């Protein structure tokens, strides 16, 4: 190197003196410390010392700080420029997952509203129909026949939403595997469909009879007890896991039933109506437990096939019962033209929509939301009864309704709710202990600093 500053200061002639090289390593070679000396370094603002600064000074088009041809990390390793696609690939996946979860929750909330509205509408239309046509079994039989439309509606949705186009007969045979490997035969049709169709008809018939004796709010609240009966039957018959909280919920349901029967005394139409509503809940629970026992976990297509099959069985074999009731004067009606077909078709349509929403909602959203939709029919019916029918509820009935609804909510708790709750409480306790330890450490540090400022020395005890 040229060293002229010392010569000029001494006043002598300037001379040239060679100094030894301080670094004998070539640019770009590894130093003894393990790094690369000739590689550019990154400044605090993320811009490289050499190449990036040259590109920024010369105004090279398309220059973007931090995206040079070679970037050097903090550890001295050379890395290439990152593309926007590689940076956002992980973010896009998490974004899609969050979007799907949000859409599923929003769809579930919409399904809750539709389920509760359809069930409230069904119950209220039944009350309106009874004002001009008081034949509950005929109404139940007529509404059950509409289950035949379940499979055609399912097939229409299947054709629209999937690319695999199957004929209705092919799809019907595919869903017939619910009855066995050989499909549906006449023997299996009667053997498998008859008990479920009878339970279905009894559930609807007892529910309609209860609506003739009680208000829509009381009947819908008592019908929610079917959840407790399902748990008890599953525990006894299916040997499901025992849960203490569900036993408490079942006791609460029974307590609500007794209080509802005691509201007007254990006599008269009130007691009979409570017994009919509890009978409807019991047959509904038996239907669900038997379905789980014999048919297992069927998919949506098999359920649609089974409900349509029950509709055919109801139309073929149970049609004789309304005729018998008609000729025995138990349920007598005039000419067919005098029947309130508008109310009856509206009732049957709402009942069909409710069943479709329940079975489809379990597949598309969370099953717990469908149960909540059924529970919300109780305050929905109460609002209609108070605003339209001007019903005044007694304190005992309100307390019984609240107890039944609370027991229903307890039955919705998952099986692992206790372990999840314990883990949550343990996590909170650990966080509090860590925060308390940090506070103690900070206080000890402040105490030592104050003692040093005052000139005192703390001697630890042995």
C-alpha positions as MATLAB code, in Angstrom:
seq = 'XXXXXXXXXXXXXXXXXXXXXXXXXXXXXXXXXXXXXXXXXXXXXXXXXXXXXXXXXXXXXXXXXXXXXXXXXXXXXXXXXXXXXXXXXXXXXXXXXXXXXXXXXXXXXXXXXXXXXXXXXXXXXXXXXXXXXXXXXXXXXXXXXXXXXXXXXXXXXXXXXXXXXXXXXXXXXXXXXXXXXXXXXXXXXXXXXXXXXXXXXXXXXXXXXXXXXXXXXXXXXXXXXXXXXXXXXXXXXXXXXXXXXXXXXXXXXXXXXXXXXXXXXXXXXXXXXXXXXXXXXXXXXXXXXXXXXXXXXXXXXXXXXXXXXXXXXXXXXXXXXXXXXXXXXXXXXXXXXXXXXXXXXXXXXXXXXXXXXXXXXXXXXXXXXXXXXXXXXXXXXXXXXXXXXXXXXXXXXXXXXXXXXXXXXXXXXXXXXXXXXXXXXXXXXXXXXXXXXXXXXXXXXXXXXXXXXXXXXXXXXX';
ca = [
       0.000    0.000    0.000;
       1.027    3.680   -0.441;
       1.793    5.495    2.839;
       2.390    9.237    2.146;
       0.743   10.873    5.151;
       3.706   10.315    7.541;
       6.235   11.720    5.076;
       4.239   14.883    4.463;
       3.907   15.500    8.186;
       7.701   15.197    8.771;
       8.516   17.572    5.929;
      10.812   15.116    4.044;
      10.461   14.038    0.476;
       7.578   11.753   -0.003;
       8.594    8.187   -0.577;
       6.856    4.999   -1.339;
       6.961    2.261    1.257;
       5.441   -1.202    0.895;
       3.551   -2.622    3.855;
       2.958   -6.332    4.365;
      -0.464   -7.721    3.578;
      -2.614   -8.205    6.629;
      -4.716  -10.887    4.953;
      -3.292  -13.431    2.564;
      -6.599  -15.116    1.786;
      -8.071  -14.654   -1.652;
     -11.490  -13.092   -2.030;
     -14.201  -15.629   -1.672;
     -12.007  -18.175    0.113;
     -12.778  -19.529    3.507;
     -11.099  -17.889    6.450;
      -9.786  -19.785    9.430;
     -12.835  -18.741   11.332;
     -14.959  -20.712    8.933;
     -16.697  -17.807    7.150;
     -16.402  -16.469    3.631;
     -14.567  -13.172    3.624;
     -15.421  -12.047    0.127;
     -19.172  -12.528    0.475;
     -21.324   -9.436    0.882;
     -22.710   -8.605    4.293;
     -26.250   -7.589    5.154;
     -26.826   -4.286    6.877;
     -29.434   -3.586    9.532;
     -32.000   -2.464    6.964;
     -31.688   -5.665    4.963;
     -29.645   -4.194    2.034;
     -26.391   -5.859    1.011;
     -23.130   -3.875    1.175;
     -21.821   -4.358   -2.373;
     -24.164   -5.682   -5.028;
     -27.392   -4.252   -3.683;
     -25.874   -0.826   -3.161;
     -24.443   -0.804   -6.712;
     -27.824   -1.786   -8.151;
     -29.554    0.889   -6.101;
     -27.023    3.616   -7.104;
     -27.032    2.760  -10.811;
     -30.847    2.608  -10.857;
     -31.040   -0.877  -12.316;
     -34.647   -1.474  -13.372;
     -36.598   -4.068  -11.487;
     -34.351   -3.800   -8.455;
     -35.880   -4.790   -5.163;
     -33.799   -4.591   -1.945;
     -33.071   -8.018   -0.573;
     -33.725   -9.858   -3.892;
     -30.245   -9.812   -5.474;
     -28.775  -12.706   -7.421;
     -27.135  -14.103   -4.302;
     -28.115  -13.424   -0.723;
     -26.013  -14.216    2.286;
     -27.621  -15.156    5.569;
     -26.384  -14.458    8.992;
     -24.465  -17.724    9.069;
     -22.534  -16.856    5.909;
     -24.317  -19.373    3.687;
     -25.356  -18.267    0.248;
     -29.069  -18.413   -0.636;
     -31.010  -17.557   -3.752;
     -33.829  -15.065   -4.021;
     -37.172  -16.239   -2.706;
     -40.146  -16.108   -5.019;
     -43.505  -14.777   -3.835;
     -45.094  -18.175   -4.486;
     -42.705  -20.030   -2.184;
     -43.248  -17.447    0.565;
     -47.052  -17.637    0.478;
     -47.500  -21.389   -0.053;
     -47.730  -22.112    3.679;
     -49.931  -19.093    4.302;
     -52.338  -20.115    1.539;
     -52.816  -23.580    3.033;
     -53.571  -22.209    6.487;
     -55.863  -19.622    4.903;
     -57.833  -22.335    3.098;
     -58.162  -24.363    6.299;
     -59.424  -21.354    8.225;
     -61.827  -20.501    5.403;
     -63.253  -24.034    5.327;
     -63.715  -24.031    9.100;
     -65.439  -20.640    9.052;
     -67.732  -21.711    6.210;
     -68.596  -24.932    8.037;
     -69.455  -23.034   11.214;
     -71.531  -20.444    9.330;
     -73.321  -23.223    7.453;
     -73.973  -24.934   10.762;
     -75.468  -21.784   12.269;
     -77.701  -21.396    9.224;
     -78.671  -25.058    9.565;
     -79.538  -24.474   13.244;
     -81.877  -21.661   12.275;
     -83.520  -23.752    9.534;
     -83.962  -26.806   11.771;
     -85.532  -24.841   14.614;
     -87.764  -22.860   12.227;
     -89.019  -25.963   10.430;
     -89.806  -27.759   13.695;
     -91.574  -24.714   15.154;
     -93.523  -24.351   11.904;
     -94.507  -28.030   11.957;
     -95.790  -27.830   15.531;
     -97.726  -24.625   14.981;
     -99.307  -25.825   11.722;
    -100.513  -28.934   13.561;
    -102.296  -26.695   16.075;
    -103.897  -24.752   13.223;
    -104.963  -27.950   11.450;
    -106.675  -29.265   14.584;
    -109.014  -26.261   14.536;
    -110.791  -27.603   11.449;
    -109.677  -31.239   11.196;
    -109.095  -33.266   14.354;
    -107.857  -36.611   13.038;
    -104.289  -37.092   14.315;
    -103.643  -40.580   12.940;
    -104.777  -39.642    9.443;
    -102.501  -36.572    9.580;
     -99.600  -38.706   10.789;
    -100.182  -41.315    8.065;
    -100.485  -38.644    5.361;
     -97.279  -36.915    6.476;
     -95.307  -40.178    6.683;
     -96.181  -40.974    3.065;
     -94.137  -37.952    2.013;
     -90.983  -39.782    3.081;
     -91.141  -41.479   -0.324;
     -89.747  -38.227   -1.772;
     -86.586  -38.456    0.338;
     -84.572  -40.616   -2.070;
     -85.597  -38.707   -5.249;
     -84.512  -35.459   -3.554;
     -81.225  -37.043   -2.520;
     -80.611  -38.377   -6.039;
     -81.286  -34.946   -7.537;
     -78.715  -33.390   -5.227;
     -76.263  -36.198   -6.013;
     -76.565  -35.580   -9.759;
     -76.026  -31.831   -9.339;
     -73.054  -32.000   -6.955;
     -71.061  -34.945   -8.395;
     -69.553  -35.778  -11.777;
     -70.231  -39.492  -11.465;
     -73.584  -39.827  -13.176;
     -75.516  -42.944  -12.203;
     -79.007  -43.899  -13.207;
     -81.630  -43.866  -10.437;
     -81.820  -47.674  -10.517;
     -78.036  -48.038  -10.179;
     -77.930  -45.612   -7.274;
     -80.930  -47.302   -5.651;
     -79.214  -50.701   -5.862;
     -75.998  -49.248   -4.478;
     -77.818  -47.819   -1.457;
     -79.725  -51.101   -1.006;
     -76.577  -52.656    0.490;
     -77.851  -51.336    3.802;
     -80.127  -54.400    3.874;
     -77.286  -56.839    3.133;
     -74.925  -57.989    0.429;
     -77.778  -59.375   -1.683;
     -79.651  -56.068   -1.596;
     -83.285  -55.622   -0.693;
     -85.611  -58.589   -0.989;
     -89.281  -58.834   -0.055;
     -88.447  -60.706    3.141;
     -85.849  -58.162    4.200;
     -88.149  -55.335    3.174;
     -90.812  -56.478    5.628;
     -88.410  -57.691    8.318;
     -86.246  -54.578    8.475;
     -88.786  -51.899    7.600;
     -91.830  -53.000    9.617;
     -90.540  -52.330   13.178;
     -89.016  -48.970   12.259;
     -92.108  -47.864   10.352;
     -94.337  -48.782   13.302;
     -92.103  -46.860   15.725;
     -92.047  -43.882   13.344;
     -95.845  -43.847   13.117;
     -96.261  -44.191   16.887;
     -93.845  -41.321   17.546;
     -95.714  -38.956   15.246;
     -99.166  -40.105   16.375;
     -98.392  -39.685   20.101;
     -96.814  -36.296   19.415;
     -99.978  -35.110   17.642;
    -102.189  -36.466   20.426;
    -100.112  -34.571   22.988;
    -100.572  -31.350   21.003;
    -104.341  -31.733   21.453;
    -103.907  -31.676   25.253;
    -100.969  -29.312   25.855;
     -99.450  -26.181   24.393;
     -96.789  -26.396   21.695;
     -94.133  -25.193   24.165;
     -94.842  -27.932   26.686;
     -94.898  -30.696   24.073;
     -91.683  -29.554   22.385;
     -89.942  -29.326   25.780;
     -91.098  -32.797   26.818;
     -90.036  -34.213   23.457;
     -86.471  -33.040   24.176;
     -86.355  -35.740   26.860;
     -85.775  -38.287   24.072;
     -82.072  -37.424   24.303;
     -81.963  -38.695   27.894;
     -83.869  -41.854   26.940;
     -81.405  -42.501   24.098;
     -78.520  -42.341   26.569;
     -80.204  -44.704   29.038;
     -81.096  -47.243   26.332;
     -77.636  -47.017   24.760;
     -76.027  -47.569   28.149;
     -78.225  -50.606   28.894;
     -78.582  -52.184   25.439;
     -75.526  -51.032   23.475;
     -73.183  -51.008   26.496;
     -72.049  -47.446   25.805;
     -69.640  -45.662   28.124;
     -71.053  -44.659   31.497;
     -70.952  -40.925   32.168;
     -72.015  -39.417   35.456;
     -72.944  -36.078   33.942;
     -75.392  -37.777   31.590;
     -76.983  -39.627   34.470;
     -77.479  -36.236   36.116;
     -79.014  -34.950   32.869;
     -81.394  -37.923   32.735;
     -82.454  -37.266   36.333;
     -83.051  -33.611   35.451;
     -85.221  -34.675   32.502;
     -87.313  -36.939   34.718;
     -87.619  -34.144   37.287;
     -88.874  -31.785   34.598;
     -91.443  -34.347   33.470;
     -92.779  -34.762   37.005;
     -92.938  -30.996   37.506;
     -94.765  -30.577   34.195;
     -97.347  -33.184   35.234;
     -97.691  -31.554   38.674;
     -98.285  -28.089   37.226;
    -102.062  -28.621   36.940;
    -102.326  -31.531   39.330;
    -102.072  -35.227   38.546;
    -105.402  -35.326   36.805;
    -107.195  -34.073   33.726;
    -105.888  -33.364   30.224;
    -102.569  -32.016   31.454;
    -101.442  -35.315   32.955;
    -102.628  -37.257   29.887;
    -100.825  -34.845   27.585;
     -97.573  -35.210   29.529;
     -97.858  -38.997   29.332;
     -98.449  -38.848   25.557;
     -95.485  -36.513   24.989;
     -93.201  -38.726   27.091;
     -94.440  -41.746   25.135;
     -93.542  -39.986   21.882;
     -90.039  -39.233   23.196;
     -89.637  -42.849   24.330;
     -90.591  -44.365   20.961;
     -88.307  -41.883   19.204;
     -85.394  -42.947   21.448;
     -86.139  -46.630   20.832;
     -86.193  -45.998   17.067;
     -82.751  -44.353   17.160;
     -81.167  -47.024   19.356;
     -82.519  -49.875   17.196;
     -81.363  -48.107   14.049;
     -77.841  -47.855   15.474;
     -77.937  -51.492   16.606;
     -79.174  -53.186   13.424;
     -78.234  -50.795   10.635;
     -75.065  -49.253   12.051;
     -73.642  -45.964   10.816;
     -75.287  -45.556    7.414;
     -74.292  -42.821    4.975;
     -76.660  -40.196    3.619;
     -77.643  -42.198    0.534;
     -78.507  -45.277    2.579;
     -80.539  -43.191    5.033;
     -82.457  -41.585    2.153;
     -83.100  -45.050    0.709;
     -84.291  -46.361    4.075;
     -86.666  -43.461    4.737;
     -88.175  -43.753    1.262;
     -88.610  -47.484    1.874;
     -90.440  -46.728    5.117;
     -92.667  -44.337    3.179;
     -93.598  -47.146    0.772;
     -94.256  -49.516    3.677;
     -96.464  -46.892    5.320;
     -98.424  -46.400    2.106;
     -98.882  -50.115    1.422;
     -99.385  -51.734    4.824;
    -100.542  -48.989    7.214;
    -103.188  -47.490    4.934;
    -105.715  -49.896    6.386;
    -105.489  -48.285    9.847;
    -107.052  -44.903    8.851;
    -109.851  -46.803    7.106;
    -110.517  -48.864   10.221;
    -110.597  -45.720   12.361;
    -112.934  -44.088    9.858;
    -115.508  -46.902    9.816;
    -115.356  -47.311   13.605;
    -116.106  -43.567   13.997;
    -112.888  -43.012   15.978;
    -111.626  -40.573   13.354;
    -114.414  -39.499   11.085;
    -114.175  -36.917    8.335;
    -116.516  -35.791    5.625;
    -115.812  -35.753    1.924;
    -112.253  -35.503    0.667;
    -112.968  -32.065   -0.780;
    -113.786  -30.730    2.684;
    -110.400  -31.645    4.143;
    -107.942  -28.781    4.801;
    -105.466  -29.892    2.146;
    -103.533  -26.639    2.345;
    -102.691  -27.083    6.020;
    -102.048  -30.807    5.607;
     -99.701  -30.390    2.646;
     -97.893  -27.561    4.436;
     -97.542  -29.717    7.538;
     -96.252  -32.712    5.565;
     -93.822  -30.502    3.633;
     -92.395  -28.917    6.783;
     -92.038  -32.318    8.422;
     -90.164  -33.614    5.363;
     -87.908  -30.532    5.319;
     -87.128  -31.025    9.005;
     -86.120  -34.669    8.462;
     -83.983  -33.752    5.439;
     -82.209  -30.956    7.332;
     -81.511  -33.206   10.307;
     -79.934  -35.978    8.227;
     -78.107  -33.696    5.784;
     -76.912  -31.329    8.498;
     -75.208  -34.151   10.402;
     -73.107  -34.871    7.282;
     -72.318  -31.297    6.233;
     -71.872  -29.613    9.626;
     -71.388  -30.557   13.263;
     -74.032  -32.931   14.767;
     -74.156  -30.901   17.979;
     -75.535  -27.929   16.032;
     -78.481  -30.015   14.810;
     -79.315  -30.957   18.400;
     -79.126  -27.293   19.407;
     -81.518  -26.470   16.568;
     -84.035  -28.942   17.984;
     -83.626  -27.408   21.442;
     -84.189  -23.880   20.122;
     -87.659  -24.926   19.004;
     -88.739  -24.640   22.672;
     -88.205  -20.845   22.975;
     -89.470  -20.476   19.404;
     -92.763  -22.155   20.242;
     -92.941  -20.189   23.495;
     -92.641  -16.919   21.587;
     -95.432  -17.919   19.197;
     -97.672  -19.106   22.038;
     -97.233  -15.866   23.970;
     -97.541  -13.455   21.042;
    -100.235  -15.180   18.991;
    -102.185  -17.449   21.321;
    -101.666  -15.283   24.445;
    -100.697  -18.254   26.584;
     -99.737  -17.499   30.194;
     -97.165  -19.938   31.609;
     -97.097  -20.766   35.296;
     -93.903  -20.647   37.304;
     -93.862  -24.438   37.695;
     -94.100  -24.990   33.937;
     -91.351  -22.474   33.247;
     -89.090  -24.120   35.843;
     -89.799  -27.582   34.410;
     -89.031  -26.369   30.870;
     -85.745  -24.803   31.984;
     -84.684  -27.963   33.837;
     -85.414  -30.153   30.795;
     -83.500  -27.801   28.492;
     -80.531  -27.702   30.883;
     -80.469  -31.492   31.019;
     -80.568  -31.577   27.211;
     -77.502  -29.302   27.070;
     -75.628  -31.529   29.537;
     -76.299  -34.499   27.276;
     -74.533  -32.684   24.435;
     -71.197  -32.725   26.285;
     -68.640  -34.976   24.528;
     -67.333  -38.104   26.174;
     -63.874  -36.587   26.764;
     -65.200  -33.385   28.295;
     -63.733  -34.161   31.736;
     -60.180  -34.766   30.477;
     -60.360  -31.709   28.220;
     -61.551  -29.573   31.134;
     -58.768  -30.883   33.387;
     -56.120  -30.106   30.761;
     -57.540  -26.622   30.328;
     -57.521  -25.936   34.071;
     -53.989  -27.346   34.383;
     -52.772  -25.059   31.609;
     -54.291  -22.030   33.318;
     -52.735  -23.014   36.658;
     -49.300  -23.434   35.032;
     -49.522  -20.027   33.410;
     -50.484  -18.412   36.708;
     -47.587  -20.112   38.506;
     -45.135  -18.926   35.833;
     -46.427  -15.368   36.090;
     -46.168  -15.516   39.878;
     -42.569  -16.785   39.628;
     -41.645  -13.974   37.262;
     -43.157  -11.423   39.655;
     -41.132  -12.863   42.552;
     -37.923  -12.714   40.477;
     -38.534   -9.106   39.504;
     -39.286   -8.133   43.121;
     -36.062   -9.794   44.358;
     -34.045   -7.952   41.701;
     -35.559   -4.619   42.757;
     -34.837   -5.407   46.413;
     -31.162   -6.147   45.701;
     -30.725   -3.002   43.637;
     -32.240   -0.889   46.410;
     -30.024   -2.514   49.050;
     -26.901   -1.840   46.943;
     -27.960    1.764   46.476;
     -28.305    2.143   50.247;
     -24.862    0.634   50.821;
     -26.094   -2.542   52.476;
     -25.022   -6.045   51.531;
     -27.272   -9.018   51.911;
     -25.470  -12.152   53.111;
     -27.227  -15.398   52.213;
     -27.889  -17.737   55.121;
     -26.339  -21.174   55.000;
];
